[in-house]
Amino acid sequence: MNISTRDLQAFLALAEEKHFTRAAARCCLSQSAFSARIGAIEQALGARLFDRTTRSVELTAEGALFMESARRLHSEFSEVVENFRDHAARRKGRVALAALPSLVAAWLPAVMAGYRQAHPGIELSLTDTMSEECLALLRAGQVDLAIAAGVSAAEDLESQMLCADPFFLVCREDHPLAACAQPSGADVAAHPMVHIARRSSVRNYLDLALHPASIHATFEVQHLASVASLVEAGLGVTVVPGLTLFHFHRPGLVVRPMNVPGLVRRIYLVRRRGRSLSPAARAMYEHILAARAVLENLSAGYGVGSGARSGRSPQSVAAVAGARR
């Protein structure tokens, strides 16, 4: 016979109650069934664990020795079960995310705050990086979910589109293109341009959509804040997605929607195909999907108005997301 957790519970109940009737009741067993269980435990161990008299039940020396191990084993198993239940009930756990910097700077923090409010015991971690790195972290199992752009079909990944992010021209209000309601690729190609780094999803979309137009890039930089400063200084124009326009909320800059077919950046929520999510990660997955309408509204709303300064600020982005949770 193998000693089970119920056997340990029965043994501990009798050792603590020192009374068969009370211990049996505590284990929800009849006295005869309880006595038979104690006898079976003793037989399995090959030792007498209790001295029984008509008035008392006391541990034997062997019983006292077994008591130390029984308490430890029962406590450890109970902790394992309780910890598992907490994870299953989304009271404990850990969720790791990788996401595009433009989403981390605006929409995602409010989403994560809402998740933490609903699941305060779950630890969250976040990596903000380019799309390729987001997917690499996901494939390596270092994050549970990735929010990336331009996700191509892959056997190992499963994606849900969160929003289509249209592109906008940003230039100074005294620039000739400021008078153009919807500039084309040819319009933009006629002027010096400030480009974001080639490895970014923004640049990839832009290069594909504007091809074969020849773009004269005066500068190529890593960060959108740098792009904004260069455009503000009159060193060129730029074309960026709506969700990045908060970088360009500066006096003297204007935003115009682009008239280029197919120039839309699609944002996806990605997980590994065929891999089960933990309860905590599943809850985050569902929470992000529930917030995608806010993301769509932000992407469209950033470009509304006559100038970059008329768009929403990062602070109001959080307020909008929070109001819609």
N, C-alpha and C positions, 0 to 999 in steps of 0.2 A: 504493500500500500504506500502511495506517495502522500506526504503531508501537504494538505491544501491550505489555502488562506482561511477557509471556514474551520478547519481543524485548529489552526492557530487562534482564531477568535474564540472557539469553544474552550481551549486550554486556558487562555488568558482570562476569560470570563469566570471560570471555576477558581483559578488562582486568586482572583481579586475578590470574588463574592464569598468564597469558602463555603458555599452552600449549593447543592445540586439543583434544588427547585428554583432558586433565584437565578442561577447561571443559565439554566435551561430556558427560563422565561426571557432572559436577556438575549438569547440566541434564537428566540422564536421556535423552540423545539419542545416536544414533549419530554418529560423527565426520562422515560425509557429510551427514547431516541438519543437524548443527550448522553446518558450513561453509556450507551452502546458506542457512541462516537469517541468518548474519552477512553474507553477500553480498547478501541481499535487503534487510537494514537499510541497508547502504551505498548500494544502488541507490535506495532510498526517500528517503534523505537527500541523495543526489547528491554524496556525498563519500566518500573513502577514510578509514576510521577506524583501520585497523591496517596497519603495515608488516610483512610476513611474510618471513621467511627460513627456511632449513632448520633453523636453530638457535634462532631467537627470534621472538617476536611482541611488537611494541611499538606503543603508541598514536601516531598521527600528531598533528599540531597540531590538526586538526579533531576527531580522536578525543578528545584531552584536553579540548577545549572542550565536546564533547557529554557527556563524563564528568560534569562538574559538574551539568548538568541531569538526566542520567539517574539519578544517585545521589539527587538531591533528589526527583524524581518517584517513583522506586521506594520511597523511604522514606515519602513521604506516602501513597502508595497502600497500602503495607503497614500503616501506622498506621490508615488508614481501615478496612481489612479486619479487622484485629485488634480494633479498637474495636467494630465491628459484631458480631464473634463474641462478644466479652465481653457485649454487650447481649443477644444472642440466647441466650447460655448463662446469663443472669441473674447475671453477675459484676459488671456495671456497670449504671448507669441511675439513674432518679429516679422516685419515686412520691409523689404529693401526695394527701392525704386531707382531707376535711372531715367532721366528726362532731359529734354532740350532746355538749354538755359533760358530761352524766351518764355517757356511755360513756367519754369521755376520762378522767374522774375515777376510773374503776374498772376496767372490763374491757379497754378497748382498749390501754393501755400494755403489758400482759403479752403481748397478741397481737403488737404491734409489736416487742417485744423478741425474741420467738420468731422473727419474720421476719428481723430484723437478724442474729440468730445464724446463720440458714441462708443469708443473702445479705449478708455484711458489706460488700461493695463498693457496695451500692445506697443512694443518698441518700434519706432520708425527710423529708417535711414534713407538718405537721398544722395544721389550722385547727379550733378548737372554737367552734361557733356554733349558732344555732337552725336548725331544719329548713329554713325557707325560704331562709336564706342559704346553707346547705349545697348545696341544689339549684341556686341561682343561680350559685354558684361552679362547679358541675359543668357547667351549661349553657354557661357562658362559657369552658370549657376550662381554667380555672385549677387544677382538681384532676382527678385521674383517677377517683376513686371518692368517693361520699358515703355516710354512714351516717346516715339520717334517719328521722323518724317520720311516719306519716300520709301516705305518698306516694300521690297519686291517679294513676289511669291517665293516661298521657301518651304521645303518639306518639314523642317524642324521648328517652324514658327507659325503661330496662329495670331492673326491680327483683327482688330475691330477699329473701323475708322471713327475718329472722334469729331473731326471737323475738316472742312475745306477752307484753307486760309488764303484769301486773295492777295495779290501783290499791289503795291502802291509806289508811285514816284514820290520822292521827297527832294525838294529843292528850296533855294532861297526865294522869298517873295518877290525879289527884283530880278529873278532869272527868267529868260524868255519862256521856258516851259511852264511857268506858273500861270500863264494865260491859257494854257491848253487844258480843256476839261477832262479829256481822257487820252493821254499821250500813247502813241504806239511804240513798238520796238524801234522803228526807224527814227522816230522823233528823239528817243533817248540816245540812240547810236550817234546822233549828230552832235552830241555834247560830251565833254570830258566826264568820266564817271568814277565814283569812289566805290570800289568793290570790297566785299567781304571775302575772307580766305576761301580758297578753292575747295577745301575739305568739308566745308559746311553744307548742310542741306539747302540753305538759302541760295548759295552760289550754284549748286548743281541744278536746281530748278531754273534759275535765271539763265544759265548758259544754254540749257536745252531749249527753252522757250524762245530765246532771242536769236538762236542760230538760224540762218548763217550771217546775221548782221554782225559787222565788225565793231566791237566795243573798244573805245579808247579809254583804258583804265589809267587814271592819273595816280591813283593810290590803291593798294591792296592791303587791307589790315585784318587783324584777327577778331576784333571786338566791335560790336555795333555802336557802343558809346564813342569809340574812335571815329567810326564812320560819321556819326552825327556831328561831331566837332569839326571834321574836315568839310562837310557839306555846309555847316554854319559859317565857316570861314570863307566860303565861296570857291572852294577848290574843286568842285564837281557836284554832280547830282548822284542820287542813288535810287535803287529800286529794292524794296524790302517787303516781307509779308506783313499783313495787318497786325498780327500778334506781337510784332517787334516794334511797333510805332511808338510805344511809350518812351523809347530812347530818344525820339525826335521831338518831344514836346518842348520846344524852345522858341522864344520870340524870333520872328523873322523867317521861320521855315513854314512851308505849305505842303500839303499832301494832296495828291491827285490819283484816282484809281487808274490802273493801267488797262489799255485796250489791246491785250495780247492774248489770243486764244490759247487755252491750256496753261496759262501762267497762274497756277494755283498750287499751293503747297498742302498736301494732305497729311494730316496728323493721325497717327495710329496708336492704339493701346495694344501692346504685344506681349504674348506669353509663349512659353515653350509648348509646342504641340505634343500631346500624349503624356504630359507631366501633370499630375494632380497638384493643384494649389493647396497650401495649408488653409485651414479655416480663416486665419487672419488675412492671408493674401487674397483669398476668395472674397472676403468682405471688402477689401480695398478695391479689387477689380470691379465689383458691383457699384461701389461708391463713385469711382471715376466715371463709369458709364452713365450713372445717374446725373453727373455734373456736366456732361458734354454739351447740353443745350446752352449752358452759360458760356462755354468756350466758343461755340458758334456765334453767339451774340457779341462776344468781345471782339472776335476777329472781324466781323462785319462793322461793328460800331466804332472801331478805332479810326476808320477812314472817313467817318461822317464829319462834315463841316468844311469850312473853307481853308482851314489851315491846321498845321500840326498842333498848334497850341490850343485848338478848339476840341481836340480829342479828349478821351478820358485819361486820368492820371493813374499811376500804379495804385495809389491809395483807394481810389474809387473802384478800381477793378476788384479789389478784395471785398469792398462793400457790396458790390453787385453779386459776386459769387456767394458771399455769406447770406445775402437776402434770399437767394434762390435755393439754399440747401433744404 
